[in-house]
Amino acid sequence: MPDRDQYYHRHDLPRFREIARGAPELAKKFFEWYDAVFAEGALTAREKALVALAVAHAVQCPYCIDAYSKDALEKGSNLDQMTEAVHVAAAIRGGASLVHGVQMLNHADELGM
């Protein structure tokens, strides 16, 4: 698409459910499940929004970051809570990279280094 200067466009986020055009039955199942996941349960809707915000940063989805920043704020989270959730995501991503260093250590040990 030559008229698009970048991949991400904020105005595309509200179009998410249009994905049903290509596979309506699959989309229906997905969105029923998705909506059920975010319903109040053992976690409050606010807590789920914070979890989603953290995961959005971990998977680096700009659409999700936009959606769950707004959702977390609307559900009563404050900037300190949201920032802490993002730091949790960053710690998990960093830790996941570091723990894989054990694979490197195993190879070094096997080669007698």
SEPAZA-316918 format. One record per residue (C-alpha): residue number from 0; chain; x, y, z. Coordinates in pm, whole numbers, plus 50000, padded with zeros to 5 digits. Each point is the difference from the previous one (the first is absolute). Layout:
<pts>
<pt vexdo="NUM" zator="A" x="X" y="Y" z="Z"/>
...
</pts>
This chain:
<pts>
<pt vexdo="0" zator="A" x="50000" y="50000" z="50000"/>
<pt vexdo="1" zator="A" x="50198" y="50298" z="49878"/>
<pt vexdo="2" zator="A" x="49795" y="50255" z="50194"/>
<pt vexdo="3" zator="A" x="50102" y="49850" z="50333"/>
<pt vexdo="4" zator="A" x="50321" y="50145" z="50136"/>
<pt vexdo="5" zator="A" x="50000" y="49767" z="50298"/>
<pt vexdo="6" zator="A" x="49850" y="49670" z="50103"/>
<pt vexdo="7" zator="A" x="49819" y="50111" z="50315"/>
<pt vexdo="8" zator="A" x="49708" y="50241" z="49974"/>
<pt vexdo="9" zator="A" x="49811" y="50098" z="50313"/>
<pt vexdo="10" zator="A" x="49672" y="50028" z="49809"/>
<pt vexdo="11" zator="A" x="50017" y="49628" z="49911"/>
<pt vexdo="12" zator="A" x="49950" y="49886" z="50362"/>
<pt vexdo="13" zator="A" x="49621" y="50053" z="50003"/>
<pt vexdo="14" zator="A" x="49983" y="49782" z="49688"/>
<pt vexdo="15" zator="A" x="50123" y="49691" z="50188"/>
<pt vexdo="16" zator="A" x="49669" y="49815" z="49981"/>
<pt vexdo="17" zator="A" x="49989" y="50048" z="49624"/>
<pt vexdo="18" zator="A" x="50240" y="49706" z="49982"/>
<pt vexdo="19" zator="A" x="49682" y="49790" z="50002"/>
<pt vexdo="20" zator="A" x="49952" y="50076" z="49630"/>
<pt vexdo="21" zator="A" x="50237" y="49723" z="49897"/>
<pt vexdo="22" zator="A" x="49888" y="49730" z="50243"/>
<pt vexdo="23" zator="A" x="49683" y="50103" z="50183"/>
<pt vexdo="24" zator="A" x="49950" y="49677" z="50195"/>
<pt vexdo="25" zator="A" x="50357" y="49995" z="50127"/>
<pt vexdo="26" zator="A" x="49982" y="50368" z="50091"/>
<pt vexdo="27" zator="A" x="49672" y="49943" z="50184"/>
<pt vexdo="28" zator="A" x="50162" y="49726" z="50208"/>
<pt vexdo="29" zator="A" x="50309" y="50207" z="50065"/>
<pt vexdo="30" zator="A" x="49807" y="50309" z="50111"/>
<pt vexdo="31" zator="A" x="49766" y="49799" z="50223"/>
<pt vexdo="32" zator="A" x="50305" y="49852" z="50171"/>
<pt vexdo="33" zator="A" x="50182" y="50336" z="50008"/>
<pt vexdo="34" zator="A" x="49702" y="50175" z="50158"/>
<pt vexdo="35" zator="A" x="49964" y="49720" z="50257"/>
<pt vexdo="36" zator="A" x="50368" y="50025" z="50091"/>
<pt vexdo="37" zator="A" x="49963" y="50368" z="50086"/>
<pt vexdo="38" zator="A" x="49679" y="49959" z="50201"/>
<pt vexdo="39" zator="A" x="50019" y="50037" z="50378"/>
<pt vexdo="40" zator="A" x="50116" y="49678" z="50163"/>
<pt vexdo="41" zator="A" x="50266" y="49910" z="50253"/>
<pt vexdo="42" zator="A" x="50175" y="50314" z="49873"/>
<pt vexdo="43" zator="A" x="49823" y="50332" z="49978"/>
<pt vexdo="44" zator="A" x="49961" y="50170" z="49664"/>
<pt vexdo="45" zator="A" x="50256" y="50259" z="50117"/>
<pt vexdo="46" zator="A" x="50252" y="49729" z="50087"/>
<pt vexdo="47" zator="A" x="49945" y="49831" z="49664"/>
<pt vexdo="48" zator="A" x="50057" y="50332" z="49823"/>
<pt vexdo="49" zator="A" x="50335" y="50036" z="50182"/>
<pt vexdo="50" zator="A" x="50100" y="49645" z="49908"/>
<pt vexdo="51" zator="A" x="49902" y="50069" z="49639"/>
<pt vexdo="52" zator="A" x="50198" y="50324" z="50003"/>
<pt vexdo="53" zator="A" x="50310" y="49819" z="50125"/>
<pt vexdo="54" zator="A" x="49962" y="49723" z="49742"/>
<pt vexdo="55" zator="A" x="49942" y="50259" z="49726"/>
<pt vexdo="56" zator="A" x="50340" y="50147" z="50080"/>
<pt vexdo="57" zator="A" x="50163" y="49657" z="50019"/>
<pt vexdo="58" zator="A" x="49871" y="49904" z="49654"/>
<pt vexdo="59" zator="A" x="50054" y="50357" z="49877"/>
<pt vexdo="60" zator="A" x="49658" y="50046" z="49842"/>
<pt vexdo="61" zator="A" x="49932" y="50372" z="49951"/>
<pt vexdo="62" zator="A" x="49628" y="49939" z="49948"/>
<pt vexdo="63" zator="A" x="49982" y="49809" z="50329"/>
<pt vexdo="64" zator="A" x="50206" y="50263" z="50182"/>
<pt vexdo="65" zator="A" x="49753" y="50266" z="49884"/>
<pt vexdo="66" zator="A" x="49695" y="49792" z="50084"/>
<pt vexdo="67" zator="A" x="50112" y="49885" z="50343"/>
<pt vexdo="68" zator="A" x="50151" y="50333" z="50106"/>
<pt vexdo="69" zator="A" x="49658" y="50151" z="49941"/>
<pt vexdo="70" zator="A" x="49821" y="49701" z="50156"/>
<pt vexdo="71" zator="A" x="50217" y="50000" z="50312"/>
<pt vexdo="72" zator="A" x="49939" y="50372" z="50051"/>
<pt vexdo="73" zator="A" x="49625" y="49965" z="49943"/>
<pt vexdo="74" zator="A" x="49987" y="49714" z="50251"/>
<pt vexdo="75" zator="A" x="50165" y="50207" z="50274"/>
<pt vexdo="76" zator="A" x="50371" y="49927" z="49970"/>
<pt vexdo="77" zator="A" x="50241" y="50285" z="50050"/>
<pt vexdo="78" zator="A" x="50328" y="50083" z="49829"/>
<pt vexdo="79" zator="A" x="50209" y="49848" z="50282"/>
<pt vexdo="80" zator="A" x="49817" y="49665" z="49974"/>
<pt vexdo="81" zator="A" x="50022" y="49998" z="49622"/>
<pt vexdo="82" zator="A" x="50370" y="50087" z="50002"/>
<pt vexdo="83" zator="A" x="50068" y="49726" z="50254"/>
<pt vexdo="84" zator="A" x="49816" y="49750" z="49779"/>
<pt vexdo="85" zator="A" x="50221" y="50101" z="49707"/>
<pt vexdo="86" zator="A" x="50309" y="49951" z="50218"/>
<pt vexdo="87" zator="A" x="49878" y="49651" z="50092"/>
<pt vexdo="88" zator="A" x="49973" y="49921" z="49628"/>
<pt vexdo="89" zator="A" x="50349" y="50137" z="49938"/>
<pt vexdo="90" zator="A" x="50143" y="49794" z="50287"/>
<pt vexdo="91" zator="A" x="49842" y="49683" z="49864"/>
<pt vexdo="92" zator="A" x="50131" y="50070" z="49648"/>
<pt vexdo="93" zator="A" x="50346" y="50076" z="50134"/>
<pt vexdo="94" zator="A" x="49999" y="49699" z="50228"/>
<pt vexdo="95" zator="A" x="49886" y="49774" z="49717"/>
<pt vexdo="96" zator="A" x="50299" y="50114" z="49795"/>
<pt vexdo="97" zator="A" x="50241" y="49950" z="50288"/>
<pt vexdo="98" zator="A" x="49873" y="49659" z="50107"/>
<pt vexdo="99" zator="A" x="50065" y="49873" z="49649"/>
<pt vexdo="100" zator="A" x="50363" y="50078" z="50075"/>
<pt vexdo="101" zator="A" x="50000" y="49668" z="50186"/>
<pt vexdo="102" zator="A" x="49989" y="49834" z="49656"/>
<pt vexdo="103" zator="A" x="50320" y="50186" z="49915"/>
<pt vexdo="104" zator="A" x="50156" y="49890" z="50328"/>
<pt vexdo="105" zator="A" x="49905" y="49639" z="49926"/>
<pt vexdo="106" zator="A" x="50177" y="50018" z="49664"/>
<pt vexdo="107" zator="A" x="50306" y="50165" z="50154"/>
<pt vexdo="108" zator="A" x="50009" y="49731" z="50271"/>
<pt vexdo="109" zator="A" x="49963" y="49720" z="49744"/>
<pt vexdo="110" zator="A" x="50288" y="50141" z="49795"/>
<pt vexdo="111" zator="A" x="50216" y="50026" z="50313"/>
<pt vexdo="112" zator="A" x="50029" y="50376" z="49996"/>
</pts>
